[in-house]
Amino acid sequence: MDWKESTKKKMLHLQLPTDPRWVDIAKISLEAILVDHAYCEQKAASSCISLIIKFPEFDTMVDVLSPVVAEEWAHFEAVMQQIRKRGYRFGHPRKDEYVVQLQRFIHKGGSRTYQLTEHLLMNALIEARSCERFKLLSKNLQDEELKQFYYDLMVSEAGHYVNFIQLAKTYQDPEKVEQRWKEWLDFEKEVMNSLEIRGDRMH
């Protein structure tokens, strides 16, 4: 059994694990990874805020995601501390081709409930992939402080992934959510196969 099959079931149902070469490249480009990670956390907070503003009538979603906004921004601040501590510079944001491709898979039209669940599933997928990458960093980095840092973030991101999935099942038939989730997972596998392995990107 190759590395893809042997690790598939350990990654929050992701269909394709990160290529093992990524973490080796990431170790070499630690500054770039941390800067990109900081922007990922900022975008995660912004995404939750956008959902709250765009779909304010969904009370449960608003209540669940409001504290997630604070958590994601706290993660941004924590990553910034790691950047400053190491004397790195916080540069300009980079285009996240991974997220750009996922956004193209969102079904247009339908009810507001359907549109909300589409965005919830996309966010769940991003959290799942981030969680998997954090796990790799926590196991493979030489820096002991960063290993613990990424382990703690891995646990938190897994919780956010669960939040998004559960919210989707709150507003849509759980069986339909599972069916659509499988479609998202299959598409994400295609995206991962198409992307260049880069050590200066979190995704």
MARLUMPA-372858 format. One line per 4 residues: number of its first residue (from 1); their letters; for each residue x, y, z of C-alpha. Coordinates in steps of 0.02 Angstrom, whole numbers, plus 32768, in hexadecimal, padded with zeros to 4 digits. Each point is the difference from the previous one (the first is absolute). Layout:
! MARLUMPA-372858
NUM> A> X:Y:Z | ...
This chain:
! MARLUMPA-372858
1> MDWK> 8000:8000:8000 | 804B:80A8:7FCD | 8009:809B:806D | 7F61:8048:7FB4
5> ESTK> 7F93:7F6C:802C | 8051:7FDE:80A9 | 7FDD:80B0:8040 | 7F5C:802A:7FAA
9> KKML> 7F90:7FCF:8091 | 8064:8063:807F | 7FDD:80AC:7FB9 | 7F4D:8031:8024
13> HLQL> 7FC7:7FA1:7F64 | 8072:805D:7F88 | 8015:7F96:7F64 | 80B5:802D:7FDE
17> PTDP> 8084:801B:8086 | 8080:8089:7FEF | 8097:7FC4:7F9E | 8089:7FD5:8080
21> RWVD> 8078:8073:7FA3 | 7F9C:8099:8034 | 8037:7FFE:80B5 | 80B6:7FF4:7FCE
25> IAKI> 7FEB:8096:7F8F | 7F9E:8058:8088 | 808E:7FEA:807C | 8073:8058:7F86
29> SLEA> 7F84:8090:7FE4 | 7FC7:8017:80B3 | 7FF3:80BD:7FF5 | 7F93:7FF7:7F65
33> ILVD> 7F92:7F79:804E | 7FE4:8067:809E | 7FD4:809D:7F9E | 7F89:7FA1:7F8F
37> HAYC> 7FB6:7FAB:8099 | 7FDF:80A8:8053 | 7F9D:8037:7F68 | 7FA1:7F5C:8001
41> EQKA> 7FC7:8021:80B2 | 7FCE:80B2:7FD3 | 7F9C:7FBF:7F6C | 7FAE:7F7B:806D
45> ASSC> 7FC3:8086:8078 | 7FC5:806C:7F6F | 7FA4:7F6D:7FB2 | 7F9D:7FE2:809F
49> ISLI> 7FD7:80B9:800D | 7FC5:7FFF:7F4B | 7F8C:7F6D:8022 | 7FB6:8058:8097
53> IKFP> 7FE4:809F:7F9B | 7FBE:7FA8:7F65 | 7F8C:7F86:805B | 7FCD:805B:80A2
57> EFDT> 7F57:7FAA:800B | 8050:7F58:802A | 800B:8017:80BB | 805A:7F5E:802B
61> MVDV> 8086:8021:7F7E | 801A:80B0:8044 | 800F:7FBF:80B2 | 8078:7F74:7FD2
65> LSPV> 8071:8065:7F8E | 800D:809D:806A | 807C:7FB2:807A | 805A:7FAD:7F6E
69> VAEE> 8026:80AF:7FBC | 8056:8029:80A4 | 805F:7F5C:8000 | 803E:8015:7F4E
73> WAHF> 8039:80B2:8024 | 8059:7FC1:809C | 8058:7F82:7F91 | 8034:808D:7F8C
77> EAVM> 804A:805E:8093 | 8058:7F62:803C | 804E:7FE2:7F56 | 8036:80B6:7FFA
81> QQIR> 8058:7FE7:80A7 | 8060:7F6D:7FB6 | 802F:806B:7F6A | 803E:8091:806B
85> KRGY> 805A:7F90:807B | 8069:7FB8:7F75 | 802A:80A6:7FB1 | 7F9B:7FDB:7F64
89> RFGH> 7FA5:8084:7F9D | 7F46:8001:7FE0 | 7FF1:8017:7F44 | 7F6F:8019:7F89
93> PRKD> 7F78:7F7C:7FED | 8015:7F7B:7F7B | 7F7A:7FBE:7F8C | 7FB7:7F60:8049
97> EYVV> 7FE3:7F98:7F64 | 7FBC:7F72:806A | 7F71:806A:8043 | 7FE3:8053:7F57
101> QLQR> 7FE2:7F56:7FB1 | 7F8D:7FC9:808D | 7F97:809C:7FEB | 7FDF:7FD0:7F4C
105> FIHK> 7FAD:7F60:803B | 7F77:8059:8062 | 7F57:7FE1:7FAF | 7FAB:80A1:7FCF
109> GGSR> 7F48:8021:801A | 7F88:7FA1:806E | 7FB8:8037:80A5 | 805F:8067:807F
113> TYQL> 8008:7F65:806C | 8053:7FA1:7F73 | 807A:808C:7FDF | 802D:8006:80B8
117> TEHL> 8023:7F45:8008 | 806E:800C:7F64 | 806D:8082:8057 | 8000:7F9D:80A2
121> LMNA> 8040:7F65:7FA6 | 8087:8062:7FA6 | 803A:8048:80A6 | 7FFD:7F53:804F
125> LIEA> 8071:7FC0:7F75 | 807D:808E:8017 | 8004:7FDF:80BB | 801A:7F46:7FE3
129> RSCE> 8093:801C:7F8A | 804B:8081:8077 | 7FEF:7F84:808F | 805B:7F7C:7F9B
133> RFKL> 808D:8078:7FD5 | 8011:8036:80B6 | 800F:7F4A:8032 | 808E:7FE8:7F84
137> LSKN> 805B:8099:8042 | 7FE6:7FCB:80B5 | 8052:7F59:7FDB | 808D:8034:7F8D
141> LQDE> 8042:80AB:8030 | 80A3:8007:8060 | 7FCB:8098:8064 | 7FB2:7FB9:80A1
145> ELKQ> 7F9C:809D:8024 | 7FB3:8000:7F52 | 7FDC:7F46:800B | 7F95:801E:809A
149> FYYD> 7FB7:809D:7FB3 | 7FC2:7FA2:7F68 | 7FC1:7F6E:8068 | 7F92:8077:8064
153> LMVS> 7FC0:8052:7F61 | 7FDC:7F56:7FB4 | 7F89:7FD9:808F | 7FA9:80A8:7FEE
157> EAGH> 7FEC:7FF3:7F43 | 7FB4:7F53:8012 | 7F7D:804D:8070 | 7FD9:8086:7F7F
161> YVNF> 7FEE:7F7A:7F7A | 7F7D:7FA9:806C | 7FA4:80A5:801B | 7FEB:801E:7F46
165> IQLA> 7FC7:7F4E:7FDB | 7F84:7FFF:808F | 7FBA:80A8:7FCC | 7FE6:7FC2:7F4F
169> KTYQ> 7FA1:7F6A:8044 | 7F99:8074:806D | 7FBC:805D:7F6A | 7FFD:7F76:7F7C
173> DPEK> 7FCB:7F4A:7FFC | 8099:7FA7:804B | 7FFD:7F7C:7F76 | 8004:8086:7F7A
177> VEQR> 808D:8057:805C | 8064:7F5E:8004 | 7FE4:7FE6:7F46 | 8037:80B1:7FD6
181> WKEW> 8093:7FF1:807A | 803F:7F6A:7F9E | 7FF8:8067:7F62 | 8066:8089:8055
185> LDFE> 8080:7F80:803A | 8011:7FB7:7F52 | 8016:80AC:7FB5 | 8081:8030:8083
189> KEVM> 8064:7F66:7FD1 | 8005:803E:7F4D | 8037:80AC:803B | 808B:7FB8:8069
193> NSLE> 803D:7F98:7F6D | 8004:809A:7F91 | 8060:8073:8076 | 80BB:8013:8000
197> IRGD> 8056:7FC5:80A1 | 803C:80A3:804D | 8058:801C:80A4 | 7FCC:80B6:800A
201> RMH> 7F46:7FDD:8010 | 7F98:7FB4:808C | 7F89:7FB6:7F7E
